Amino acid sequence: MGVFRKDIFSRVAKIRAEKLKHHQTMQFPKNFFWGTSTSAHQVEGDNYYNDWWAWEHGKKNRRRSLKACDHYERFEEDFGLLKKMHQNAHRISVEWSRFEPEEDVWNPEAVKHYRRVLESLKEKGITPFVTIHHFTNPQWFMEKGGWENRKSPEYFSHFVERLVKELGDLTTFWITINEPLVYSTMSYLFGIWPPQKKNYISTYRVYRNLARAHKRAYSIIHKTHEKYRWKKPNVGISVNSVSFYSYKKHEFFSWLFLRVADWLWNHSFFALTGKTHDFIGINYYFHYRFKLNHFRTLQFFVEARHEHREMSSVGWEVYPQGIFDVLMDLKRHNLPMYVTENGIASRNESKRTRYLVSYVKEVYHAIQAGADVRGYFYWSFLDNFEWEKGFRPRFGLLDVNYKTQKRSFRHAARIYSEIASANSLLHKHLRYLGHSVSP
């Protein structure tokens, strides 16, 4: 009897030891989307008719997009590189000002171009995710008051209706608006992006109008797909999700402040738009540490550099646990989730590779914890024009020589290609996190 019990205990101990091995292959769900993201103004070049182009050329010292990555002309070549990287999805945006350079003036050449773009992706077995609004607006729209105008959702709806009729047979994934709170605050509260206003009322008005625009677009997209008997669409937004940490966890005011901050950044748009989402797109870059040693407006958070934490080249903290936290937080909405942006600006390729592996690993853990995550899109496919920061930040899996427009695979691109091909984070990849690769 003693020998028998000893044998049982030995087997149980062995099973427990096997379960404690955290460095085995991490297999993702079947049909998981592996992709990258771009936005039109950041990669296409020569977007003459939008507000960013006008703003860039408004003063001599502003950074200008010019030809950017010349992706407008080179998309076929670029998508061939996507295929080599074993990606099965890619997120793009369309440029409203190309379709409608003047009010009610529709450009058929833009339709032809973006149809070729989507057809090229589909021919290569790459599922397109199409973003309709990614920060830029036609200049004529801004001259009418932009998103402050109460009629702005109506103008946007007219564009969406024509756009979906032209492209709806080529995609089922639509992202109506990218990061509505980021656009509202950067353009109308902090005054960094055009039209460079600093007004609380304008910020709120713009945010509300973006919510109204999304609701209209959601209805239009579904009705158009149904009318033409196309496949049922999946419509959502991409929200800039933020994870938070408090230095004073047990103080009521700190707890309350973080609850409000979390609701504002991660949930408020869903509160304004109700059940007009088929999925949630999550852009994750930011982890904010809340100290509150004063009450000056919008200065509640400690910058990562003050504590000498690991950062990207633009000062954003590297904090992989945060993507797990926001995925579990947004799980409450009971919708499929896609990480539509996540990446690092860096010229250190070891750091980029480590970043990629560590964040993908946390996505895997979120899935194991019950989050319905169905895809991961690295930002960005290419180095690109990073808004007011210009071309200095290097986010791309592919290096771009802006003088020659030559593309080169970075080391992280090769690792990402292996992950996508295997639909797994392999045992050998964990060596970038300091794990031994020995069994």
LINNORRA-V215543 format. One record per pair of residues at least 4 apart in sequence whose C-alpha atoms are under 8 Angstrom apart, sorted by the first residue. I is the first residue (numbers start at 0). J is the second residue. Records with the same first field share a line. If there is no record, write none. Layout:
BEGIN
I = J, J
END
This chain:
BEGIN
0 = 4
1 = 5
2 = 6
3 = 7
4 = 8
5 = 9
6 = 10
7 = 11
8 = 12
9 = 13
10 = 14
11 = 15
12 = 16
13 = 17
14 = 18
15 = 19
16 = 20
22 = 426, 429, 434
23 = 425, 426
24 = 423, 424, 425, 426
25 = 360, 363, 423, 424, 425, 426
26 = 422, 423, 424
27 = 31, 363, 422, 423, 424
28 = 373, 422
29 = 422
30 = 373
31 = 373, 374, 422
32 = 86, 87, 88, 373, 374, 375, 376
33 = 86, 87, 88, 374, 375, 376, 419
34 = 86, 87, 88, 89, 90, 374, 375, 376, 377
35 = 86, 88, 89, 90, 340, 375, 376, 377, 378, 379, 380
36 = 89, 90, 91, 339, 340, 376, 377, 378, 379, 380
37 = 41, 42, 90, 91, 92, 378, 379, 380, 381
38 = 42, 91, 92, 93, 133
39 = 43, 91, 92, 93, 94, 133
40 = 44, 46, 64, 67, 94, 135, 384
41 = 64, 67, 68, 383, 384, 385, 386
42 = 66, 67, 68, 69, 70, 71, 381, 383, 384
43 = 66, 67, 68, 69, 70, 71, 72
44 = 64, 65, 66, 67, 68, 69, 70, 71
45 = 64, 65, 66, 67
46 = 52, 94, 96, 97
47 = 52, 53
48 = 52, 53, 96, 97, 100, 137, 138
49 = 53, 96, 100, 135, 136, 137, 138
50 = 54, 135, 136, 137, 138, 141, 193
51 = 55, 135, 136, 193
52 = 56, 63, 64
53 = 57, 138
54 = 58, 193, 194
55 = 61, 62, 63, 64
56 = 61, 63
57 = 61
61 = 387
62 = 387, 388, 389
63 = 389
64 = 384, 389
67 = 383, 384, 401
68 = 381, 382, 383, 384, 399, 401, 404
69 = 73, 404
70 = 74, 77
73 = 77
74 = 78, 116
75 = 79, 116, 119
76 = 80
77 = 81
78 = 82, 119, 120, 123
79 = 83, 123
80 = 84
81 = 85, 86
82 = 86, 87, 123, 125
83 = 416
84 = 412, 413, 415, 416, 417, 419, 420
85 = 416, 417, 419, 420
86 = 125, 416, 419, 420
87 = 124, 125, 126
88 = 125, 126, 127, 128
89 = 120, 125, 126, 127, 128, 376
90 = 127, 128, 129, 130, 339, 376
91 = 127, 128, 129, 130
92 = 129, 130, 131, 132, 133
93 = 113, 129, 130, 131, 132
94 = 98, 131, 132, 135
95 = 99, 100, 131, 132, 135, 136, 137, 158
96 = 100, 101, 136, 137, 138
97 = 106, 109
98 = 105, 106, 107, 109, 110
99 = 103, 104, 105, 106, 137, 158
100 = 104, 105, 106, 137, 138, 139
101 = 105, 137, 139
102 = 139, 140
106 = 110
107 = 111
108 = 112
109 = 113
110 = 114, 165, 166
111 = 115
112 = 116
113 = 117, 166
114 = 118, 165, 166, 169
115 = 119
116 = 120
117 = 121, 127, 169, 170
118 = 122, 169
119 = 123
120 = 124, 125, 126, 127
121 = 125, 126, 127, 169
126 = 170
127 = 170, 172
128 = 170, 171, 172, 173, 174
129 = 170, 172, 173, 174
130 = 173, 174, 175, 176, 177
131 = 159, 173, 174, 175, 176
132 = 136, 175, 176, 177
133 = 176, 177, 178
134 = 177, 182
136 = 140, 141, 145
137 = 141
138 = 142
139 = 143
140 = 144, 145, 154
141 = 145, 146
143 = 148
144 = 148
145 = 151
146 = 151, 152, 204, 205, 208, 209
147 = 151, 201, 204, 205, 208
149 = 208
150 = 154
151 = 155, 208, 212
152 = 156, 208, 209, 211, 212, 215
153 = 157, 212
154 = 158
155 = 159, 212
156 = 160, 212, 215, 216, 219
157 = 161
158 = 162
159 = 163, 216, 219, 220
160 = 164, 216, 219, 220, 223
161 = 165
162 = 166, 167
163 = 167, 220, 223
164 = 168, 223
166 = 170
167 = 171, 223, 224, 229
168 = 224, 229, 230
170 = 232
171 = 230, 231, 232, 233
172 = 232, 233, 234
173 = 232, 233, 234, 235
174 = 234, 235, 236, 237, 280
175 = 213, 216, 217, 234, 235, 236
176 = 209, 213, 236, 237
177 = 236, 237, 238
178 = 182, 236, 237, 238, 239, 282
179 = 183, 206, 209, 238, 268
180 = 184, 206, 238, 239, 264
181 = 185, 239
182 = 186, 187
183 = 187, 188, 202, 203, 205, 206
184 = 188, 189, 190, 202
185 = 189, 190, 191, 192, 195
186 = 190, 191, 192, 193, 194, 195, 196, 197
187 = 192, 194, 195, 196, 197, 198, 199, 201, 202
188 = 196, 197, 198, 199, 201, 202
189 = 195, 196, 197
190 = 194, 195, 196, 197
191 = 195, 387
192 = 387
198 = 202
199 = 203
200 = 204
201 = 205
202 = 206
203 = 207
204 = 208
205 = 209
206 = 210
207 = 211, 271
208 = 212
209 = 213
210 = 214, 268, 271, 272
211 = 215, 272
212 = 216
213 = 217, 272
214 = 218, 272, 275
215 = 219
216 = 220
217 = 221, 234, 235, 275, 276
218 = 222, 275
219 = 223
220 = 224, 232, 234
221 = 225, 231, 232
222 = 226
223 = 227
224 = 228, 229, 230, 231, 232
225 = 229, 230, 231
233 = 277, 278
234 = 275, 276, 277, 278
235 = 275, 276, 277, 278, 279, 280
236 = 276, 278, 279, 280
237 = 279, 280, 281, 282, 339
238 = 265, 279, 280, 281, 282
239 = 264, 265, 281, 282, 283, 284
240 = 264, 265, 281, 282, 283, 284, 285, 325
241 = 261, 264, 265, 283, 284, 285, 286, 287, 321, 325
242 = 261, 285, 286, 287, 321, 322, 324, 325
243 = 257, 261, 286, 287, 288, 289
244 = 257, 286, 287, 288, 289
245 = 253, 254, 257, 288, 289, 290
246 = 288, 289, 290
247 = 253, 290
248 = 253, 254
249 = 253, 254
250 = 254
251 = 255
252 = 256
253 = 257, 289
254 = 258
255 = 259
256 = 260
257 = 261, 289
258 = 262
259 = 263
260 = 264
261 = 265, 266
262 = 266, 267
263 = 267, 268
265 = 329
266 = 270, 329
267 = 271
268 = 272
269 = 273, 274
276 = 334
277 = 334, 335
278 = 334, 335, 336, 337
279 = 334, 335, 336, 337
280 = 336, 337, 338, 339
281 = 336, 337, 338, 339, 340
282 = 338, 339, 340, 341
283 = 322, 338, 340, 341
284 = 315, 316, 341, 342, 343
285 = 315, 316, 321
286 = 315, 316, 318, 321
287 = 300, 301, 302
288 = 300, 301, 302
289 = 299, 300, 301
290 = 299, 300, 301
291 = 298, 299, 300
292 = 299
293 = 298, 299
294 = 298, 299
295 = 299
301 = 305
302 = 306
303 = 307, 308, 309, 310, 314, 315, 316
304 = 308, 309, 310, 314
308 = 316, 317
309 = 316, 317
310 = 314, 315, 316, 317
311 = 315, 316, 317, 343, 344, 345
312 = 344, 345, 346, 392
313 = 344, 392
317 = 354
318 = 322
319 = 323, 354, 357, 358, 361
320 = 324, 358, 361
321 = 325
322 = 326, 358, 361, 362
323 = 327, 361, 362, 364, 365
324 = 328
325 = 329
326 = 330, 336, 362, 365, 370
327 = 331, 365, 368, 370
330 = 334, 370, 371
334 = 371
335 = 371, 372, 373
336 = 370, 371, 372, 373, 374
337 = 372, 373, 374, 375, 376
338 = 372, 374, 375, 376
339 = 374, 375, 376, 377
340 = 375, 376, 377, 378, 379
341 = 376, 377, 378
342 = 354, 355, 377, 378, 379, 394
343 = 351, 354, 378, 393, 394
344 = 351, 392, 393, 394, 395
345 = 350, 351, 392, 393, 394
346 = 393
347 = 351
348 = 352, 409, 410, 411
349 = 353
350 = 354
351 = 355, 411
352 = 356, 410, 411, 414, 431
353 = 357, 431, 432
354 = 358
355 = 359, 411, 415
356 = 360, 424, 428, 429, 431, 432
357 = 361, 432
358 = 362
359 = 363, 375, 424
360 = 364, 424
361 = 365
362 = 366, 372
363 = 367
364 = 368
365 = 369, 370, 372
366 = 370, 371, 372
378 = 394, 395
379 = 383, 394, 395, 396
380 = 394, 395, 396, 397
381 = 394, 395, 396, 397, 398, 399
382 = 390, 392, 393, 394, 395, 396, 397, 398, 399
383 = 390, 393, 394, 395, 399
384 = 388, 389, 390
385 = 389, 390, 391, 392
388 = 392
393 = 398
396 = 408, 409, 410, 411, 412
397 = 406, 407, 408, 409, 412
398 = 406, 407, 408, 409
399 = 404, 405, 406, 407
400 = 404, 405, 406
401 = 405
408 = 412, 413
409 = 413
410 = 414
411 = 415
412 = 416
413 = 417
414 = 418, 428
415 = 419
416 = 420
417 = 421
418 = 422, 423, 424, 425
419 = 423
421 = 425
424 = 428, 429
425 = 429
426 = 430, 436
427 = 436
429 = 433, 434, 435, 436
430 = 434, 435, 436
END
